[in-house]
Amino acid sequence: MLSDYLWAKAVLLTSTTVATAGLTIQVPLAAIVDTLTGNAPRFMDYLGAIAVMIGFTGINIPSDTFSKSSETAVELENERLNIGNEELTFPRSQN
């Protein structure tokens, strides 16, 4: 009952995808606890736990983290135009 309440609260605070993916973190945590108690899982279990943690981390990265801001895009465009203008102007020789 408590777990259902906490999951519903997590859905309200984040999103359904993040809250449900958060439940999968129980698997890597169980592997860590098993290791500490002397019942070490097999190597493939550790690889699965790492994959779950990478997936959960990937879900939680904001989508605009890897996109350029509009100011950066304008600055890059202006810089590219300035370079293009410099290439078009030829130095005049003194004859």
C-alpha positions as CSV (number, residue, x, y, z in Angstrom):
1,M,0.0,0.0,0.0
2,L,2.8,2.4,0.9
3,S,4.6,1.6,-2.3
4,D,1.6,2.4,-4.4
5,Y,1.2,5.8,-2.6
6,L,4.8,6.6,-3.1
7,W,4.6,5.7,-6.8
8,A,1.5,7.9,-7.3
9,K,3.3,10.8,-5.5
10,A,6.4,10.2,-7.8
11,V,4.1,10.4,-10.9
12,L,2.7,13.7,-9.7
13,L,6.2,15.1,-9.1
14,T,7.8,13.8,-12.3
15,S,6.2,11.8,-15.0
16,T,4.8,8.3,-15.4
17,T,7.8,7.2,-17.4
18,V,10.3,8.4,-14.9
19,A,8.3,7.1,-11.9
20,T,7.9,3.6,-13.5
21,A,11.6,3.5,-14.6
22,G,12.5,4.4,-11.0
23,L,10.9,1.1,-9.9
24,T,13.5,-0.7,-12.0
25,I,16.3,0.6,-9.8
26,Q,15.2,-2.0,-7.3
27,V,17.1,-4.6,-9.4
28,P,20.6,-2.9,-9.2
29,L,20.0,-2.1,-5.5
30,A,19.1,-5.8,-4.8
31,A,22.3,-6.8,-6.5
32,I,24.3,-4.5,-4.3
33,V,22.6,-5.8,-1.2
34,D,23.2,-9.4,-2.2
35,T,26.9,-8.6,-2.7
36,L,27.1,-7.1,0.7
37,T,25.4,-10.1,2.3
38,G,27.6,-12.6,0.7
39,N,25.3,-13.9,-2.1
40,A,27.2,-12.3,-5.0
41,P,25.2,-12.3,-8.3
42,R,26.8,-13.5,-11.5
43,F,28.7,-11.2,-13.9
44,M,25.7,-10.9,-16.3
45,D,23.6,-9.7,-13.4
46,Y,26.0,-6.8,-12.9
47,L,25.9,-6.0,-16.6
48,G,22.1,-5.9,-16.5
49,A,22.2,-3.6,-13.4
50,I,24.6,-1.3,-15.2
51,A,22.3,-1.2,-18.2
52,V,19.3,-0.3,-16.0
53,M,21.2,2.5,-14.3
54,I,22.3,3.9,-17.6
55,G,18.8,3.8,-18.9
56,F,17.3,5.5,-15.8
57,T,20.0,8.2,-16.0
58,G,19.2,8.8,-19.7
59,I,15.5,9.2,-19.0
60,N,16.2,11.8,-16.3
61,I,18.4,14.0,-18.5
62,P,16.4,17.0,-19.6
63,S,15.7,17.0,-23.4
64,D,17.1,20.5,-23.9
65,T,20.4,19.6,-22.4
66,F,21.9,18.6,-25.7
67,S,20.2,21.2,-27.9
68,K,21.6,24.6,-28.6
69,S,20.0,27.6,-27.1
70,S,18.6,30.2,-29.5
71,E,21.2,32.7,-28.4
72,T,24.0,30.3,-29.2
73,A,22.5,29.5,-32.6
74,V,22.3,33.2,-33.5
75,E,25.9,33.8,-32.3
76,L,27.2,30.9,-34.4
77,E,25.3,32.1,-37.5
78,N,26.7,35.7,-37.0
79,E,30.2,34.3,-36.7
80,R,29.8,32.2,-39.8
81,L,28.5,35.2,-41.7
82,N,31.5,37.3,-40.5
83,I,33.9,34.6,-41.7
84,G,32.1,34.4,-45.1
85,N,32.4,38.2,-45.5
86,E,36.1,38.2,-44.7
87,E,36.7,35.5,-47.3
88,L,34.8,37.6,-49.9
89,T,36.9,40.8,-49.4
90,F,40.2,40.7,-51.3
91,P,43.1,42.8,-50.1
92,R,43.9,45.5,-52.6
93,S,47.4,45.6,-53.9
94,Q,49.3,48.8,-54.0
95,N,50.4,49.3,-57.7
